[in-house]
């Protein structure tokens, strides 16, 4: 009898689960802060804000787990202590997550994170990032997302010259928050 109850429970828990491919386009507001210390000890801080957009293309397993490839683009303005520059961004990465009813928890790795500052000369910084995210399913077709993104920028280039960021800065820390709305298309729960 106990085995029959366990079997019925297992069938009941998995019969409503759906697996499949999905796409999840998003649009949101980004706010970042940068703290840098040069090798000589001078400090430089900046804050930036802008609009991010992108999409996740993934697979939702018949369990609560999902996996996706993610593209993020964006643009905004970075305000430093002595200058202000427009920027664009491009991030490519992966996300793994867990679906808990109306809530989604996710962690990600951005294997390519690039910022391009529209300065003279144009400055490009590159690296990777890690990401922690939470989403609330407002409806079956709309999620409200909050992501913490922590980049690890390692290279900078301007006018064709590339250097390691650690050659200029003893500390270079960036923290970014993204509040976005996404519109999942594909599997439904």
N, C-alpha and C positions, 0 to 999 in steps of 0.2 A: 504494500500500500504506500509506504514511504517513497519508494522508487517511482511509482506512478505519479504521485503528487509533485515530486521534483521534476519529472519529465514534463508534466503539464505547465508547471511554473516556467521552465526553460523555454518551452514553445510559446507561451504567452508573452514572455519578455522579449523574444526575438521576432515574433511574427509581425509587429508593427515597424520594426526597424527597416529602413530602406538604404540600399547602397547605390552609389552612382557618381557620375562625373558632375561637377558643378563649376560655375563661373561666378565670381563675386566682385563686380566692379565697385569702386568706392571713390568718394570725394570728401575732403575734409580740410580742417585748419590745423596748421603746424606751428608750434612755438618751441624754440630752442634757446639754450644758453651755452656759451663757450667760455671756458676759463683757461688761460694759457700763461705759462711762465717761461720767459726766454732763458737761454743758458746762462746769461749774465744776471738773472734774478728779476728782471723787469716783468711786471704783470700786465696782461692785456685781457680785457673781458669784452664780450659782445653778446647781444641777444638778437634773435631773428624771428620772423613770423612770415607765414605764407600759406599758399594753397597747395595741397598734395592731392594727387589723383592716381588711380591705378586699378589693378585687378588681380585677383587670385584665381588660378585655374587648378582645380584639385579633384580629389576623390574622397567621398564620404564612405567609410566602411559600414557594414551592417551592425557594427558596434558603435559606441559613442565617438570613436576616433576619426579624425580626418587629416589629410595631408594635402599641401598645395604648393605650387610654385607661385611666386609673387613678383609683380613689377610695380614700382612706385616712381612716379615722376612728380615734379613740382617746381614752383618758383616762389620767390619772395624777396624780402629785403633784410640785410644783416646790418645792424647798427652797432658799430664799435665806439670806443672812446674818442677816436680821432677821425673816423671815416665811416661812410655808409655806402654799401654796395648791394646791387641786385644780384641774385644768384639763381641758378637752376640746379636741379638734382635729378639723379637717376640711380635707382636701387634695384638690384636683382637678388632674389633670395628664396628661401623655402620656409614653410610654416607647418607645424604639427599642432593639432588641437584636440580638445575634448569637449563634446557637446553634452551639456547638462540641462536638458529641457529648454528653458528660455534663456539660458546663459551659455556662452562659449568661452573657454579659456584656451589661450594659444601661446606658443613660444616659437621664435623664429631665428634664423641666421641669414644675414645679408652677406653673400659672398662677394658682392660688388656694390660699394657705396661711393658715389662720386658727386662732389659739389663743384660747380664752376661759378666763380665770382666774376661779374662783368666789370672788372677794373682795368686799369691800364698799367702794365700788361695784364691780360686775363690770367687769373689764378685758378688752378684746378687742384683739389685735394681728393685723395682716394684712400680707400681702406675697406673695412668690413663692419658689420654691426651685429648686435644681438637685440632681440625684441621680445617683450612680454605684452600680451594683449588680453583684453576682456571685451566681449560683445554681449549686448542685450538684444534679444530678438523682439523688437517692437511688434512686428507682424511676421507672417511667413515670408514676406517679400522685402522687409526692411530691417536691417540691423543697425544699432548705434554702437560704435566701436571706440575704445580708448586704448591707445598703444603707447608704451614707453619704449623708446628706441635709444640705444647707447652705442654710438659709432666708435670705432677704433681706427682713426685716420693715421696712416703710416707714411704716405708719400705726398709731396706737393710739387707742382710744376708750373713754371711761368716762363714765357719767351723761349720755349724749347729746352729749358734746363729743369731736370728733375732731381729732387733731393729727398732724403729721409727727413720726416718732420722732427725726429729726435735730434737731428743735427742743429736745429734752430731752437726748439723748445724742450725744456726739461720736463714740462707738464703740458699736456694738451687734452682737455676733457670737454666733451660735448654731450649734452643730454637733451633729448627731444621728446615732446609729447604731441601725439596726433589724435584729435577728436574728429571722427568721420562718420558718415552714413554710408552703408553699403546695401546693395540690392542683389541678394543671392538668386541665381537662376539655376535650376537643375533639381537635385534631390529635394524632397520635402519630408518633414517629419510630422 
